[in-house]
Amino acid sequence: MSQNPTAQDTSREPLNVHEEEKVKPKVSPIAKPSKIVGTAIVWICLGALAVWGHHSGWKVPKFSELTGPHQTEKADWCNEHSVPESLCVECNPDLLPDLDYGWCKIHGIPNCLLEHPEVAQLKTIPAITATDLRRAERALQFAKRPENSQKCKMYQRRIQFDSKEAVEKAGIDVAPAWESPMVEAVSANGQITYRQTHVARLSSRLPGIAWRVEKQIGERVNAGDVLTLIEAAEVGKAKGEFLLAQAQADLRRENLERLRSAYRKGAEALISLQEAETNLQEAEIRVLSAQHALVNLGLPVSIGDIKGVRAEVMSQRLRFLGLPSALSSKLDAKTTTANLIPLKAPISGFIVSREVVQGELVDSSKVLFVVADMEQMWLTLDLRVEDAKQIAVGQRVMFHPDGNEKEVAGQVAWISTAVDEKTRTVKVRADLDNAAGTLRAFTFGTGRIILREESQAVLVPNEAIQSDGDCQLVFVRDRDYFDKDVAKVFHVRTIRSGARSGPFTEIAAGLLPGEIVATKGSGMLRSELLKNNLGEG
């Protein structure tokens, strides 16, 4: 092409027919046959699909057809149950006779193994003992269990596979029923607290100043230990009134003795003697009143201990009144005020709170110390109203505190007579032993109140149990499953379930230890069972 701009402008003119044909790209001679072959393949596939749909009635393959062998001759094939017709136990009952003993009124199931152990899919007929019967009775009578309808006839059915490989391909897992301890319990959330009857919240009896603080938070104290000393003017006043009353009583007692001596000699009149006796009684009453005032302050004083004692000695004894000798011996009697009143621990335990420092003003409205006995703790559980009906005082409680791997044991001590207005739950309190000191107040966790304990219950995984609406079912593998040339059958068994604990469920009746049940995939077996015909979509 020319580089001249003029030539470029003239090239925009329309080409003639011959020139257009020259410009069109040439088509490869191989492209047309390839396109024809591709189209032919599509039509062939559509034709094959039409032929298959015509013969199959445009139906999706059945589940059991996918799990059965493809090499089996169609002439000996049971389309209804998807197994060879010559081996189909449903079509040929003589191949695997089915025992039918009807309904058991005692245990609420058909073909009851406890009454007819030969129904069990075990290599040998088991012996049913009195222990087995009592175990079933306890499980069924303890609480209301799911019931079965007598109209349910699913126990007469069986699900058959063509081979063990077909069972595995269908995703069926199995597990044996086994014996193990079983606990039936009511669960609830709860919280650990101090025992309210063993917690002391201590305040000063009088307004004053914290003269000295003896104990720190976290310390263990015994009943009677001094926690702090409060300097209160009322204490000195009460001690002074007692000393004054005692002195007046002593004086009037001496005066009465003098008048009695004079009266006997005829030197005093009777009226003077009577007046002296009255004055002494008044003085003794004042002494008793002053003594009670000190006792009310926690400063007990015995009149007999100070009777006849000189005033100076009596004053020294009252100075450290109420203080333990071990503490008073450390104080200087010359410089220590007589206005001290001790705040003592009324119980043994740990100081869990301290809200006072030396020199602080205090009064009776402020809690200075909290002492708690932690030998035992309280556990409060919040139960649903329907669960509270099963609870009784004395039942065992197991509590799992948050952040603790081990459970702690206790006993139900109290059941609330009212429903909580906010949570609509019933509060239940249990006593927990804390001798080891490992429990902490205000810890949350989950508790279980033990209702029933069975030492040897029959258990299966939860996923093994299915229901058709009228009855509870498990699928039990035939005892001869691994024998050569024997049908691979799962028997439909009606059962009565008991307690459930985590991933396992107790079987009260309908199953014996050692029988093999379908676990994973049992829901698929139930779906197949509920169809009008096995394999029908």
C-alpha positions in Angstrom: 0.0 0.0 0.0 1.3 3.5 -0.8 2.3 5.8 2.0 0.9 8.8 0.1 -2.0 10.4 2.1 -3.8 11.0 -1.1 -3.7 7.4 -1.9 -5.2 6.6 1.5 -8.1 8.8 0.8 -8.8 7.2 -2.6 -8.7 3.7 -1.0 -12.0 4.5 0.8 -13.9 4.2 -2.4 -16.2 1.1 -2.7 -14.6 -2.0 -4.2 -16.2 -3.8 -7.1 -17.5 -7.3 -6.9 -14.4 -9.0 -8.1 -12.3 -7.1 -5.6 -14.6 -8.1 -2.8 -14.3 -11.8 -3.6 -10.5 -11.5 -3.5 -10.7 -9.9 -0.1 -12.9 -12.7 1.6 -10.8 -15.3 3.6 -10.6 -18.7 2.2 -12.3 -21.6 4.1 -10.3 -24.7 4.8 -11.6 -27.8 3.1 -11.3 -29.7 6.4 -13.6 -27.3 8.4 -16.9 -28.3 6.7 -16.6 -32.1 7.3 -15.7 -31.5 11.0 -18.7 -29.3 11.5 -20.9 -32.0 9.9 -19.4 -34.7 12.2 -20.0 -32.7 15.3 -23.6 -32.1 14.4 -24.0 -35.8 13.7 -22.6 -36.8 17.1 -25.1 -34.5 18.9 -28.0 -36.1 17.0 -26.8 -39.6 17.8 -26.7 -38.7 21.5 -30.2 -37.3 21.4 -31.4 -40.4 19.7 -29.8 -42.6 22.3 -31.4 -40.6 25.1 -34.8 -40.9 23.4 -34.4 -44.7 23.1 -33.4 -45.0 26.8 -36.2 -42.7 27.9 -38.7 -44.7 25.9 -37.7 -48.0 27.6 -37.3 -46.5 31.1 -40.4 -44.5 31.1 -38.3 -41.4 31.6 -37.6 -42.4 35.3 -34.5 -41.7 37.4 -32.7 -44.9 38.4 -33.9 -46.3 41.8 -31.6 -46.0 44.8 -31.4 -49.8 45.3 -30.6 -50.2 41.6 -27.5 -48.1 42.1 -26.4 -50.3 45.0 -27.1 -53.7 43.3 -24.8 -55.6 41.1 -25.0 -55.0 37.4 -23.9 -58.4 36.4 -27.0 -60.1 37.7 -29.2 -61.7 35.0 -32.4 -59.7 34.5 -34.4 -62.9 34.3 -33.6 -63.6 38.0 -34.1 -60.1 39.3 -36.7 -58.7 41.7 -37.4 -55.2 40.5 -39.5 -54.5 43.6 -36.7 -55.2 46.2 -33.7 -54.9 43.9 -32.2 -58.2 44.7 -32.1 -61.5 42.8 -35.6 -62.9 42.9 -34.4 -66.4 43.9 -32.8 -64.8 47.0 -35.4 -62.3 47.9 -36.6 -63.0 51.5 -39.6 -60.7 51.0 -40.9 -62.6 48.0 -39.8 -66.0 49.3 -40.7 -66.1 53.1 -39.3 -69.7 53.3 -35.8 -68.4 52.8 -35.9 -66.5 56.1 -38.9 -67.3 58.2 -40.1 -64.3 60.2 -41.2 -64.9 63.8 -44.3 -62.9 64.9 -45.4 -63.2 68.5 -47.6 -60.1 68.4 -47.8 -57.3 71.0 -46.2 -57.3 74.4 -48.4 -55.3 76.8 -45.7 -55.2 79.5 -43.0 -53.5 77.5 -45.1 -51.9 74.7 -43.4 -53.5 71.7 -44.2 -56.4 69.3 -41.9 -59.4 69.2 -40.6 -58.6 72.7 -37.1 -60.1 73.2 -37.5 -60.2 76.9 -40.4 -62.6 76.5 -39.2 -64.3 73.3 -35.3 -64.2 73.2 -35.3 -66.4 70.1 -36.1 -63.2 68.1 -32.7 -61.8 68.9 -30.2 -61.7 66.0 -27.5 -63.5 67.9 -25.8 -66.7 67.1 -27.1 -68.4 70.2 -30.4 -67.8 71.9 -29.7 -65.6 75.0 -31.0 -66.3 78.5 -33.2 -63.6 79.9 -32.6 -63.2 83.6 -34.5 -61.5 86.4 -31.9 -58.7 86.3 -32.8 -58.0 82.7 -36.5 -57.8 83.5 -35.9 -55.5 86.5 -33.7 -53.3 84.5 -36.4 -52.8 81.8 -39.0 -52.2 84.5 -37.0 -49.5 86.2 -36.3 -47.7 82.9 -39.9 -47.7 81.8 -41.5 -46.9 85.1 -39.2 -44.1 86.2 -40.4 -41.6 83.7 -42.8 -41.3 80.8 -41.1 -42.9 77.7 -42.0 -42.6 74.0 -44.8 -45.1 73.2 -45.4 -47.2 70.1 -48.7 -47.7 68.4 -50.0 -51.3 68.1 -51.1 -50.4 64.5 -47.4 -50.1 63.5 -46.4 -53.2 61.5 -43.0 -52.1 60.4 -41.4 -54.8 62.5 -42.6 -57.3 59.9 -40.5 -55.7 57.2 -36.8 -56.3 56.3 -34.4 -54.5 54.1 -32.2 -56.7 51.9 -29.1 -55.9 49.9 -27.6 -58.0 47.2 -24.1 -58.1 48.7 -21.9 -56.7 51.4 -20.4 -54.4 48.8 -23.8 -53.0 48.2 -24.2 -52.2 51.9 -20.9 -50.4 52.0 -21.7 -48.5 48.8 -24.9 -47.3 50.3 -22.9 -45.8 53.2 -24.3 -48.0 56.0 -22.2 -48.2 59.2 -23.0 -50.5 62.1 -22.3 -50.8 65.8 -23.1 -53.3 68.5 -25.5 -52.6 71.3 -23.5 -52.7 74.6 -23.9 -52.6 78.3 -22.6 -49.6 80.2 -23.5 -47.4 83.2 -26.2 -44.8 82.4 -27.1 -41.7 84.3 -30.5 -40.0 83.9 -30.3 -36.4 85.0 -31.8 -33.0 84.7 -29.4 -30.3 83.5 -29.4 -26.6 84.3 -27.2 -23.6 84.5 -26.0 -22.6 87.9 -23.7 -20.4 90.0 -21.5 -21.0 93.0 -21.9 -18.6 95.9 -20.8 -18.3 99.6 -23.2 -19.9 102.1 -25.3 -17.0 103.2 -25.5 -18.5 106.7 -21.7 -18.6 106.9 -20.9 -15.1 105.7 -20.3 -12.2 108.1 -20.4 -8.6 107.0 -18.9 -6.6 109.8 -19.3 -2.9 110.6 -18.3 -0.8 113.6 -20.8 -0.6 116.5 -20.0 3.1 117.0 -18.8 6.0 114.9 -15.2 6.6 115.3 -11.7 6.3 113.7 -9.9 3.1 112.6 -7.1 3.3 115.1 -5.4 0.2 113.9 -6.1 -2.5 111.2 -4.9 -6.0 112.2 -5.9 -8.2 109.2 -5.6 -8.1 105.4 -7.8 -9.4 102.6 -7.2 -13.1 101.8 -6.1 -13.9 105.4 -7.6 -16.9 107.2 -9.0 -15.9 110.6 -10.6 -17.8 113.5 -13.7 -16.9 115.4 -12.7 -14.2 117.9 -9.7 -12.8 116.1 -9.5 -8.9 116.1 -9.7 -7.5 112.7 -9.4 -3.8 113.6 -9.5 -1.4 116.6 -11.9 1.5 116.5 -11.4 4.5 118.6 -14.8 5.7 119.8 -15.6 8.3 122.4 -18.7 6.5 123.4 -16.5 3.6 124.6 -14.6 5.7 127.1 -17.8 7.3 128.3 -19.4 3.8 128.9 -16.3 2.7 130.8 -16.4 5.8 132.9 -20.0 5.4 133.8 -19.3 1.8 134.9 -16.4 2.9 137.1 -18.6 5.7 138.7 -21.5 3.4 139.3 -19.3 0.8 140.8 -17.6 3.4 143.1 -21.0 4.7 144.3 -22.2 1.2 145.0 -19.1 0.4 147.0 -19.5 3.7 149.0 -23.2 3.0 149.8 -22.4 -0.5 150.7 -19.9 0.6 153.3 -22.4 3.2 154.6 -25.1 0.5 155.0 -22.7 -1.7 157.0 -21.9 1.3 159.3 -25.6 2.0 159.9 -26.4 -1.6 160.6 -23.7 -1.7 163.2 -25.0 1.5 164.8 -28.6 0.3 164.6 -27.7 -2.8 166.5 -26.2 -0.6 169.3 -29.3 1.6 169.2 -27.4 4.6 167.8 -29.3 4.9 164.6 -33.0 4.8 163.8 -34.6 2.1 161.7 -35.7 4.6 159.0 -32.1 5.6 158.4 -31.1 2.0 157.9 -34.0 1.4 155.4 -33.0 4.6 153.5 -29.4 3.3 153.2 -30.6 -0.1 151.9 -32.7 1.7 149.3 -29.7 3.8 148.2 -27.5 0.7 147.8 -30.1 -1.0 145.7 -30.2 2.0 143.4 -26.5 2.1 143.1 -26.3 -1.6 142.2 -28.9 -1.1 139.6 -26.8 1.6 138.1 -23.8 -0.8 138.1 -25.9 -3.4 136.2 -27.0 -0.8 133.7 -23.5 0.3 133.0 -22.4 -3.3 132.8 -25.1 -4.0 130.2 -24.0 -1.0 128.2 -20.5 -2.4 127.9 -21.8 -5.8 127.0 -23.8 -4.3 124.2 -20.7 -2.9 122.8 -19.0 -6.2 122.8 -17.0 -5.5 126.0 -18.2 -8.0 128.6 -17.1 -7.3 132.2 -17.7 -9.4 135.3 -18.5 -7.6 138.5 -17.1 -10.4 140.5 -13.7 -9.9 139.0 -13.5 -6.3 140.0 -15.4 -6.4 143.2 -13.2 -5.1 146.0 -10.5 -4.0 143.6 -8.9 -0.5 144.0 -10.0 2.1 141.5 -6.6 2.4 139.9 -6.4 -1.3 139.2 -10.0 -1.4 138.0 -9.3 1.4 135.5 -6.3 -0.4 134.1 -8.4 -3.5 133.6 -11.1 -1.6 131.8 -8.6 0.2 129.6 -8.0 -2.9 127.4 -11.4 -4.5 128.0 -12.4 -6.9 125.2 -8.9 -7.1 123.8 -7.1 -10.5 123.7 -4.1 -10.7 126.0 -1.8 -11.3 123.1 -2.8 -8.0 121.6 -3.1 -5.9 124.8 0.4 -7.0 125.9 1.8 -5.2 122.8 0.1 -1.9 123.7 1.5 0.7 126.1 -1.0 1.4 128.9 0.4 4.9 129.4 -0.1 6.1 125.9 -2.9 4.0 124.6 -6.4 5.5 124.7 -9.1 3.8 126.7 -11.7 4.5 123.9 -10.8 1.4 121.9 -13.4 -1.1 120.8 -12.3 -4.3 118.8 -14.1 -5.5 115.7 -13.8 -9.3 115.9 -14.5 -12.1 113.5 -17.7 -14.0 114.6 -16.8 -17.1 112.5 -13.7 -18.8 111.1 -13.0 -18.3 107.5 -11.3 -16.1 105.0 -11.4 -12.3 104.7 -12.9 -11.9 101.2 -13.4 -8.1 101.5 -11.7 -5.3 103.4 -12.9 -1.7 103.0 -11.0 0.2 105.8 -7.6 1.8 106.3 -5.9 3.1 109.4 -7.1 6.6 110.3 -10.3 6.4 108.3 -13.6 7.7 109.8 -16.1 4.9 110.1 -19.7 4.4 111.3 -22.2 1.6 111.6 -23.5 2.0 108.0 -20.3 1.0 106.3 -19.2 -2.7 105.9 -15.5 -2.8 106.8 -14.8 -6.6 106.5 -16.5 -9.6 104.9 -15.5 -13.0 106.4 -16.7 -16.2 104.6 -16.5 -19.8 105.7 -15.5 -21.6 102.5 -15.5 -25.2 103.8 -18.8 -25.5 102.0 -20.3 -23.5 99.1 -23.8 -23.0 97.8 -24.7 -23.9 94.2 -27.9 -22.4 92.9 -29.4 -23.9 89.7 -32.1 -22.5 87.6 -34.4 -25.3 86.5 -37.3 -25.3 84.0 -40.7 -25.6 85.7 -41.4 -29.0 84.1 -38.0 -30.4 85.2 -38.5 -29.2 88.8 -41.3 -31.7 89.3 -38.7 -34.5 89.3 -36.4 -32.9 91.9 -36.4 -33.9 95.6 -34.2 -32.9 98.6 -31.2 -35.2 99.0 -30.7 -36.0 95.3 -27.1 -36.0 94.2 -25.8 -33.1 92.1 -22.8 -33.0 89.8 -21.6 -29.5 88.8 -19.0 -28.6 86.1 -17.6 -25.1 86.8 -16.5 -23.1 83.9 -12.7 -23.4 83.4 -12.5 -26.5 85.5 -12.0 -30.0 84.1 -13.4 -31.9 87.0 -17.0 -32.1 88.3 -17.8 -31.5 91.9 -20.5 -33.4 93.8 -23.2 -32.1 96.2 -26.7 -32.7 97.4 -30.0 -30.9 96.9 -30.7 -29.0 100.1 -33.5 -26.6 99.1 -36.1 -26.2 96.4 -37.8 -22.9 95.9 -41.6 -22.8 96.4 -42.0 -20.0 93.8 -41.1 -19.4 90.2 -38.7 -16.6 89.5 -40.6 -13.6 88.1 -37.9 -12.6 85.7 -36.4 -15.9 84.5 -39.5 -18.1 84.9 -37.4 -20.8 86.4 -37.3 -22.6 89.7 -34.2 -22.2 91.9 -32.7 -25.2 93.5 -29.9 -25.0 96.0 -27.3 -27.6 96.6 -24.4 -27.9 99.2 -20.9 -28.4 97.7 -18.0 -29.6 99.7 -15.0 -27.3 99.3 -12.5 -28.7 101.8 -9.8 -28.5 99.1 -10.6 -24.8 98.6 -10.7 -25.1 94.8 -14.2 -23.6 94.3 -14.6 -19.9 93.7 -17.6 -17.9 94.5 -19.7 -16.4 91.6 -18.4 -19.1 89.2 -20.9 -20.1 86.5 -21.2 -23.6 85.1 -23.6 -26.5 84.2 -25.1 -28.8 86.8 -26.8 -32.2 86.6 -29.3 -33.4 89.2 -29.1 -37.2 89.2 -32.5 -38.7 88.9 -31.6 -42.3 88.2 -28.4 -44.4 87.8 -28.3 -47.7 86.0 -25.2 -49.7 86.3 -25.7 -51.9 83.2 -28.0 -50.2 80.7 -28.2 -51.3 77.0 -26.9 -48.4 74.9 -26.8 -47.5 71.2 -25.7 -44.4 69.3 -28.4 -41.8 69.0 -28.3 -42.0 65.2 -29.3 -45.6 65.3 -32.8 -44.8 66.4 -35.4 -43.8 63.8 -39.2 -43.2 63.9 -42.0 -43.6 61.4 -44.4 -41.5 63.4 -46.1 -44.4 65.1 -43.1 -46.3 66.6 -39.4 -46.1 67.3 -37.2 -48.3 65.2 -33.7 -49.7 64.8 -32.3 -51.7 62.0 -30.7 -54.9 63.3 -28.3 -56.8 61.1 -29.1 -60.5 60.5 -27.2 -63.0 62.6 -26.0 -64.9 59.5 -24.9 -61.8 57.6 -21.4 -63.0 57.0 -22.3 -66.5 56.0 -21.7 -67.5 52.4 -24.7 -67.5 50.1 -26.9 -65.9 52.7 -29.1 -62.9 52.2 -27.7 -59.6 53.5 -30.7 -58.5 55.6 -31.4 -55.8 58.1 -34.4 -56.6 60.4 -36.8 -53.7 61.3 -37.1 -53.8 65.1 -39.5 -51.8 67.3 -37.9 -50.6 70.5 -38.7 -48.5 73.6 -36.0 -45.9 74.4 -35.1 -44.7 77.8 -32.7 -42.0 79.0 -30.4 -40.1 76.7 -26.9 -39.0 77.7 -24.8 -37.1 75.2 -24.4 -39.2 72.0 -25.9 -42.4 73.4 -29.5 -43.6 74.2 -30.6 -46.2 76.5 -32.8 -49.0 75.1 -35.3 -50.1 77.7 -36.8 -52.9 75.6 -36.4 -54.3 72.1 -32.7 -54.8 71.9 -30.1 -57.0 73.6 -26.4 -56.5 74.1 -24.3 -57.8 71.1 -27.0 -57.2 68.4 -25.6 -55.2 65.5 -27.6 -52.1 64.5 -27.2 -49.6 61.6 -25.9 -46.3 62.7 -24.7 -44.0 59.9 -27.1 -44.4 57.0 -30.0 -45.6 59.2 -32.0 -42.5 58.0 -31.6 -43.8 54.4 -32.9 -47.2 55.5 -35.9 -45.5 57.1 -36.6 -43.6 53.9 -36.5 -46.8 51.9 -38.8 -48.5 54.5 -41.4 -45.9 54.3 -41.9 -46.2 50.6 -44.8 -48.3 49.4 -42.4 -50.5 47.6 -38.7 -50.8 48.1 -37.0 -49.0 45.3 -40.1 -47.1 44.1 -39.5 -43.4 43.6 
